[in-house]
């Protein structure tokens, strides 16, 4: 029993001792480099001989070429396209190819298409009757390519396999570097009524006169891209991610009803055969007229043609050099006007085709907008290299192809044009004509990266709009416009660097956010001179080539000497948002009396002021050392130590140049948002004047959450405001003002200023 009691007593003592012994300090785990300024080696592809670390094409860069010769016929009665093409494909890759991939985009609308099956579907509470009928009652119409044959250069059948919107052609032997191969395809397909079924290509039917207006694209089997990044870009066409195409030369003959007026990619080879003598004279006049459009096909001529429905045919012949695609538009309803555009190295034609239903809006505006767009984009990139740019009036459309695009916007039936329609029509023309630069010439992979053409183009669209009309009501570009998106539910946000098919809010993600980011770079981070030079360098390095995101990111840094990895990482690779606030403001006064804070500091550090010479002390209004006697503006003459120092160290001439601060404020900034951004501070003084201070983004390098700055001013500060001009897309204005007051959101402030 005694033994047991002894053991228990020892155990109790040990337990008590253990409780009295302090636990070893808990150490935080080590971590990888989480600094938001770290370089992007973890995210970017390694530079190589094809694509250099500078962002330029490398010495081994290559790209493929595909040339086309086509004979196309449009059957207006059946709304059908018949085509025969010969494709000559050149393999410039260092490796041999065992097969070729072609794109069959029309198959996205075929009855067997996987596209509608890949979308989640719910029962709507109500349907328009035509919508209900198409969805639940009608058999899907016959859509998609009907391939009649594929033959080699000797006329022998070629083995091929169709997989949804892609077709593989198996080669009899590998196609080696430097070799070419030719083959022919015959096909037909039924044209979509795009206003009913929805499509980038198709026809618009006019019930009143029974005519169709055709906008025809993706109408032929097209070569896919093969390159050093993807190999074959044969991702299926699901509908959102657009196109990736090699450059080539086209010879295309298009047969349509004889009373149609037609325009297309490339140079028209037989204008004398398809224009009347009077139209030829008008067109020649247009080529020499730079100040206003010349009407080539008049409204009176178009209205006569509307009633004819000719049984005869005409063939329009086009040649296009070094383009990635071909498209055309045709109708007997078309009015046609044109004007010449003087660029620094050449003349291009700005052209518009539109039905009478689009007048007077289109006759007054379209071609002028095309001309302005070519001039402005050329200024920021390179001179427009193609011979023409065409704007087609097609309701509910906004789509681009080399030298030609379809654009919405018409008066209502009474001829009224609202500002919304007028500006919307001008904006879509600027945007779609601008696509000639991105991606038709700077030929990025749209199937993979929407933003590389849409975002860059939307940015230039914004600059073009602002130079066209003062205070143009641009819908994308200003930083405040993207705030509602960036402050949204994170479940429905993706980084810009997300594949086109996986984006919830396509317009904001692929168009608005990248355009806003570039505008912030230009106006707030880099400055216009550095940005414009770098952007133009990228455009010129990669015109008529196939860039990747890394090529863009690297060139922008290489040509400007501005480290932007933090920006690409946050703005493009994450869904971080901007939110910088004022967490604390302290006002300080100068004292000659040593403060308690400094006494304690000196004792703790073993340092005494006598060892280091005379000091003046800064006393905050919330310090125990503060008293009302200190609460006065600084006058150096009243502070003996300062007055003595200044008089001993500076000549009268030097003293006259000294600053005269009287008030001192310490401002603590916090950053609830994850996105880095420069700090822009506006001080408002009691006399109503303001002063702006700009601190570079590097202020956050060593502390990602908090930054502190001191402001020494000659006048008392009444108010401190962050980002006063709404430059940074800060999502929360409530923490941007001191003293704290009822603050409107950045978006509301922006809208109020309009």
MOPE-V678477 format. One record per backbone hydrogen bond with DSSP energy under -0.5 kcal/mol. CO is the residue of the C=O (numbers start at 1). NH is the residue of the N-H. Records with the same first field share a line. If there is no record, write none. Layout:
# MOPE-V678477
CO: NH, NH
This chain:
# MOPE-V678477
1: 5
2: 6
3: 7
4: 8
5: 9
6: 10
7: 11
8: 12
9: 13
10: 14
11: 15
12: 16
13: 17
14: 18
15: 19
16: 20
17: 21
25: 27
32: 34
35: 38
39: 42
40: 43, 44
49: 60
50: 58
51: 48
52: 55
56: 52
58: 61
64: 247
65: 90
67: 88
68: 251
69: 86
70: 253
71: 84
72: 255
73: 75, 82
74: 76
75: 79, 80
79: 191
80: 75
81: 189
82: 73
83: 187
84: 71
85: 185
86: 69
87: 89, 183
88: 67
89: 91, 181
90: 65, 92
91: 178
97: 175
98: 171
100: 169
101: 224
102: 167
103: 222
104: 107
105: 108
106: 109
107: 110
110: 113
114: 117, 118
115: 118
116: 119
122: 124
128: 132
129: 133
130: 134
131: 135
132: 136, 137
133: 137, 138
141: 143
145: 147
146: 148, 188
149: 186
150: 158
151: 184
152: 155
156: 152
159: 170
161: 163, 168
163: 165, 166
165: 104
166: 163
167: 102
168: 161, 170
169: 100
174: 176
175: 97
176: 179
179: 91
181: 89
182: 153
183: 87
184: 151
185: 85
186: 148, 149
187: 83
188: 146
189: 81
192: 194, 203
193: 196, 197
194: 198
202: 215
203: 194, 195
204: 213
205: 207
206: 210, 211
211: 206
212: 214
213: 204
214: 330
215: 202, 217
216: 328
222: 103
225: 233
226: 64
227: 231
230: 232
231: 227, 233
232: 234
236: 238
243: 446
247: 66
248: 323
249: 68
250: 320
251: 70
252: 254, 318
253: 72, 255
254: 256, 316
255: 74
256: 314
257: 260
261: 331
263: 329
267: 319
270: 273, 274
271: 274, 275
276: 280
277: 281
278: 282
279: 283
280: 284
281: 285
282: 286
283: 287
285: 288
286: 289, 340
288: 290
289: 340
294: 296, 338
296: 298
297: 336
298: 302
299: 303
300: 304
301: 305
302: 306
303: 307
304: 307
305: 308, 309
312: 258
314: 256, 316
316: 254
317: 269, 270
318: 252
319: 267
320: 250
323: 248
327: 265
328: 216
329: 263
330: 214
331: 261, 334
335: 354
336: 296, 297
337: 352
338: 294
339: 350
341: 343, 348
346: 343
348: 341
349: 351, 389
350: 339
351: 391
352: 337
353: 393
354: 335
355: 358
356: 359
358: 362
360: 364
361: 365
362: 366, 367
365: 369
366: 370
367: 371
368: 372
369: 373
370: 374
371: 375
372: 376
373: 377
374: 378
375: 379
376: 380
377: 381
387: 349
389: 351
390: 392, 405
391: 353
392: 394, 407
394: 397
397: 408
399: 406
401: 404
403: 390
404: 401
405: 392
406: 399
407: 394
412: 415
416: 412
418: 422
419: 423
420: 424
421: 425
422: 426
423: 427
424: 428
425: 429
426: 430
427: 431
428: 432
429: 433
430: 434
431: 435
433: 436
434: 437, 438
435: 440
437: 442
441: 443, 544, 545
442: 444
444: 446
445: 448, 449
446: 242
448: 450, 500
449: 452
450: 453, 454
451: 455, 456
453: 457
454: 458
455: 459
456: 460
457: 461
458: 462
459: 463
460: 464
461: 465
462: 466
463: 467
464: 468
465: 468, 469
469: 472
472: 474
478: 481
479: 482
480: 483
482: 486
483: 487
485: 488
489: 492
490: 493
496: 498
499: 502
500: 503
504: 506
505: 509
506: 510
507: 511, 512
508: 513
509: 514
511: 515
512: 516
513: 517
514: 518
515: 519
516: 520
517: 521
518: 522
519: 523
520: 524, 525
521: 526, 527
527: 531
528: 532
529: 533
530: 534
531: 535
532: 536
533: 537
534: 538
535: 539
536: 540
537: 541
538: 542
539: 543
542: 545
545: 443, 547
548: 552
549: 553
550: 554
551: 555
552: 556
553: 557
554: 558
555: 559
557: 560, 561, 562
561: 563
562: 564
564: 567, 568
565: 569
566: 570
567: 571, 572
568: 572, 573
572: 497
577: 579, 675
578: 731
579: 673
581: 583, 670
584: 668
586: 666
587: 621
588: 664
589: 619
591: 617
595: 599
596: 600
597: 601
598: 602
599: 603
600: 604
601: 605
602: 606, 607
608: 611
609: 612, 613
617: 591, 619
618: 620
619: 589
620: 623
623: 626
627: 630, 631
628: 631
630: 632
635: 638, 639
636: 639, 643
638: 640
639: 643
640: 644
641: 645
642: 646
643: 647
644: 648
645: 649
646: 650
651: 655
652: 656
653: 657
654: 657, 658
655: 658
662: 634
663: 713
664: 588
665: 667, 711
666: 586
667: 669, 709
668: 583, 584
669: 707
670: 581
678: 680
679: 681, 695
680: 723
681: 683, 693
682: 684, 721
683: 685, 691
684: 718, 719
685: 688
689: 685
691: 683
693: 681
695: 679
696: 699
697: 700
698: 701
705: 671
707: 669
709: 667
710: 712
711: 665, 713
713: 662, 663
716: 686
719: 684
720: 738
721: 682
723: 726
726: 480
729: 578
732: 735
733: 736
735: 582
736: 722
738: 720
741: 743
745: 749
746: 750
747: 751
748: 752
749: 753
750: 754
751: 754
